């Protein structure tokens, strides 16, 4: 009786074990690796489609290059699951994106095979060039290889890096992983010319001169040459834009053909003397039919059944904040033709897909280009329109100079809809919206709001539509709302006015944003100990409700501010005002509760806020301690 063959993947403890496999075995290993990734992500959820698209490429890169001495830098990193399996983390894949588990992105502290952390796009070429220069200056590092998608390479930072690397002329490798998709279908001229390559057969290996291309039949050879020229959108003397920038261009090649991948990578590694760009065409979700047939190619999935592909997303008791925003904006746009939407490659993630479905001519997806998106919105506002720039908090950081110079300085009424405010769960520290309150409140002319629940979000969308006197921003968290009843049309809020939610006499909690629910729970806990608590919803970090703050300071023993943001945000604004007005005079104990001065790793949002010390129990304990300190000081 013949024993079943041991899976090749069981023989792989690290990339060095790939060196002893034949090319056909590497192909078989890729098949096993694909199944392994599908099984692992079905149990945890995560970024599946992008990882399935690079299985063969991952195997080939680790087989040809000598990682970790050679530095393999994955752009964004959401396609790195096969890489993690091959680099000693297979046994921990069941902890992917879980509390105490491995990250969903590359992370330097997790493995020596992750030389550069990622999660935001378009950084890989810059980092790879840094490793390249370090090598040439005598540091113990080998070749640097950046793997970047066609969506990410459309961002300005990638072009800055390409230009710099081409000018340096140093030996390094850029793999353009062209699957015609980033998170949403990529936009712009770059996407158009890359899309044209799909109709062509495989191109030549430029470093092998004209031999490969000359061997093609005449019509196919001519078509391959035209495909190469499409990479520029205009024919240059060297054939492609990348060559004009100083790169040796190879491609387009089939990213799922192991034989071709290995041949091209080996030739490039052997012959390269300067920067090389290898254009690799792949299919997002490759090898798993539910992903290949899905509109988003299973970019981000919940736990799912492998056989059917059915995702277990659970049942929310309320619509998500993202959907509430999209619906509210679309409703108002029915009667206001000046409302337009802008997003940066995240229409579904921001709710702008809802707006786009109803108003396709008034919706603009600028691609992974937050800087351009912000200034584009400023131009729209200067032109008399009402732009809503919907961007995640952490992604908006990339457009901060434009917010300062092109929006705030010119006092243009751009409306910033800031999704993913606060801690976001499985994506961890890289996507936590911790800093927007501070970095926006610091700007003259800016109005900054935060929604305490989904009904308040509807009001803030209406307030932003009506606000014409300068830029305005409103922030809201990821996930389902609280289940409150939603108004048909939002109320236009008075700028800079908060509200009292619960009246008390002893302690005041002034909450900014979606932690109002925890603040109310904290008040309930204190009531059980006989402490009477006022709970207020600030609504605005800028301008502050000065009258509300004075009232709370005058009539309570302790004032606690609570926010889902970093130090230097809402609480700091309140303290600054109180200090200026002489309200910090010893008659009141004041505490500010913020996210701690550290990054918090992935877990459930509740667990992350517990780690941050921002649960209802934490709020109650802080308030009681502050009140007791005040009473003790008065007695003494």
Secondary structure, DSSP 8 states (H G I E B T S, - for coil): -------GGGG-SSGGGGGGS-HHHHHHHHHHHHHHHHHHHHHH-B--HHHHTTHHHHHHHHHHS-TTTSEEEESSSTT-HHHHIIIIIGGGGGGTTSTTS--SS--TTT-TT--S--SSSS-HHHHHHHHHHHHHTT-S---EEEEEETTGGGSHHHHHHHHHHHHHT--EEEEEEE-SBSSSB--SHHHHHHHHGGGS-----GGGTTHHHHHS-HHHHHHHHHHHHHTTSS--TTSSHHHHTT-EEEEEEETT-HHHHHHHHHHHHHH-SSEEEEEEE--TTTT-HHHHTSTTTTSSB-SB-TTT--B-----SS-BHHHHHHHHHHHHHTT-TTEEEEESS-HHHHTHHHHHHH-GGGEEE--S-HHHHHHHHHHHHHTT-EEEEEEEHHHHGGGHHHIIIIIITTT---EEEEESBB--STTGGGG-B-SHHHHHHTSTT-EEEE-SSHHHHHHHHHHHHH--SS-EEEE--SSB-------SS-----TT--EEEE--SSEEEEEESTTHHHHHHHHHHHHTTT--EEEEE--EEES--HHHHHHHHHH-SEEEEEESS-TTSHHHHHHHHHHHTT--SSSSEEEEE---SS---SS-HHHHHHHTT-SHHHHHHHHHHHHHHHHHHHH-
